[in-house]
């Protein structure tokens, strides 16, 4: 299969040479796929790459257009020029100062020949007794402590989600999710043939009445939720709401996949598993707590489901590496993970202060403990046009559409990942994004008959909008949608 980036390079060359002009509509993705003899999914990645580079802009209901970028008036630059090293606010892996120096001592014993021989063996889905005990201690929070016998392991948290869903839901089955959800869950569902059903929420989290209503419409096979620092909004479900959701799950006999990957930043967030232990499959991992390069996914499952989930792990090829488990045991046991978590909590707090300093005047929804933020853009900006404008100035952000389950919802919002960029880069990027948002979008100059009439363009005044709390507020109403 052709590399989508090579195809994007060819389209970019056509734009640079004037064969594709500003305002020109690109063909629909399916037609583009047929023309280039590629899969429709690859065509989607090509178009996404062109948006990321700021070369095109997508308008829901209208299509994808070559982006017009007229030069700023002489002597009046509205924004800073693009940097040679783009700032990626899509990636979101927190690091701690001196992280490598903290991790190295725990790896040193593994380099002994006799220990390394054992560490290089394959790992079963249930890992080792030492790994189960270490993971149980690591995941324990006030109000909940998993039993080591409940622990299974995968290569990363994404694989843990896939294994849990594969073990619970047959192809064609329906899974309830928050209206905005982790993008890779959509990809996992597509590969497993699962139908995702968006469930409404409010400032406290997913609503139990909406869950019951969806289940009455057609039975759900499972529920996937992120109650602690929900990605992308950073909302933490209130303890009262967690109890209500647990009661609803028990009432409906509905299995739950609870994603707690970001919970290490909010240790006060009591898991749903504490209130519905017989139904809840807890997903967590090492990549955010420790480092993305050497990771493992954790699954805490009801005892009677261990065999079924372990079988899904094996059949999916999602087993954890033994070396990663051995390293995790040492890092957890010698206090390295605890020190990294403390440092990353402090780092998140610093980055939240930077965020507040530069975007405090905008409708940004976030949590003071979070490593990301949900920015509801000011009118007349749309997510795609703002993403393109940011990319044109060397900043990558994630458009809100990446998180939506309902294809008819187009939130005029972007997610900002605060963790990966250096603090100085983050500050410069947020300052620049604020200046971009404060001005108007650059208009598309569509030639002749391709220019849609005003009546064909969606009116923002017709779109429902709700106020959002400013920076620092963990809750708030759902994102504005079209």
Steps between C-alpha positions, in 0.01 A plus 500: 500500500622851419621712790232765551772761564650442156159559342456811714842618378382473140185700573710756687727529193194562280398780735850650506526494118157655453337194347256518792403858578370662821130434543495201265288213628674163533304194388302303761722256686346190341558637149855601599555143626380348172712739293816419698414131547518518877265404782243760611661498845835589342333784310365626832852501643627690194237769549573510873870548430423785258285667769780452754745672264257790458468445125128425491196566714196276543152643531234260627232454236700685233824312442874558518658807340852616427569759764536864404783669686533863388803684639450735792487874417838671473644586839211341690566136575206360695683197634852377541653306209510123505796353682737253340419247774119455525349476847288188534205552737336183368740266678456492875763299686599661830864481601684592817834678538777243529262222396765287331730529801215380723421203277854378433575340842190280478612366163858426606422163670324383183827525307657211690514202265308261724224754577482619139450143377189468714377851415515427127256209521143544383243608758162341558189718516510484879868596512688388805409488867741787567350709219143439624592602853690810385218610268237449771698726735555756224129525414373516857327826594297601807174306481621230258766234497512234224596145585815376324305202363285745302797641303570431133761671281521628142758686297336836574174649624350519150541125467341456841193689377490287186530175697226600743260600222584195286420274794169673573348600166426301187526662156198721449455552874432843647732669749405817685764774513514866596402737217865605480731203539858382463562491121670161500187345649327591175777325307484194727123482459529519121750213493288286732177578316350669806242778484570794732195672651554854637351552846417851618673663796514820701738681736514198734570240234305246299127506589344175633160592353657536154670162548171333588327665204765377257474149642119504460535603134710190430694302760860604557765230532737717706586853608838669451565803726784725616381629839836641612636788287292420196685539172447758342298715746701413818171464693517277808165338576370595843495224764122530524467447126743206509275329754191572286670358190603190692140448613381539141757248376395247765133560423561442128754218558727703271875426492720809527845574360640776723800684353716642780815578300507864622378423854852514645467879481174490701553242779186628674280366217334181634461240224164382380644153568473572873120510467446236228791257540320208339445685173795737460815437295758763598757608240824676592862503388856622539547729199367815667625418850848393387600536133347415161794298373492217753143436602241249612122506519310386809159337512318442827214261424223332699637159608247300298603687182876448526509201263289669229704821507830306506384309192429833324848624592660189350288492183556870435877470543479763773720337764741716698874464461666321790783755504252786550331313785831429670597866471162609634537274804834661584385856439189451710692327777785750535273808503593622149140502378387692807771762449414535130130538578571773757721684252241473222225634725715802575581538129130491409428775753773722349365445149149583614631835628657565158169410335306737727745783437454488122151359441322614814282739300361216283249221565750232598378201697765326705594371843789636708643146515467422128757480221255611232223753442185531288477839327158605372603743229362852466271575204547490207778243534430136423713208614635418152581857404669567832698174480618601152590852615696362796681249277597777260686661789675185617256383768311170488173478695225238492164606352193418707360278227766240584315431826139501381304178469199644318622597149240779490657676796774746410618673817674830437777401740853365511689296756833633616751246627712685756742228604739427213639841401772664706358770727655782299362357176160454661491860616595634157245272330214600730586868458489458123176299507336775707601757237366281219168445680462871572495578127269387220559186293657559161215477247494232236517648150291260299507549121185548294226241524669305781422784742197382701221748552449659839186297548698177463747590774405396853419795723666504838202688634298184437738288705424439867763640729547488875733692727808325632701557815836666461838341544528302821141375518477119483139483386265683273232443239551294187702648214323721249393290203364554154 
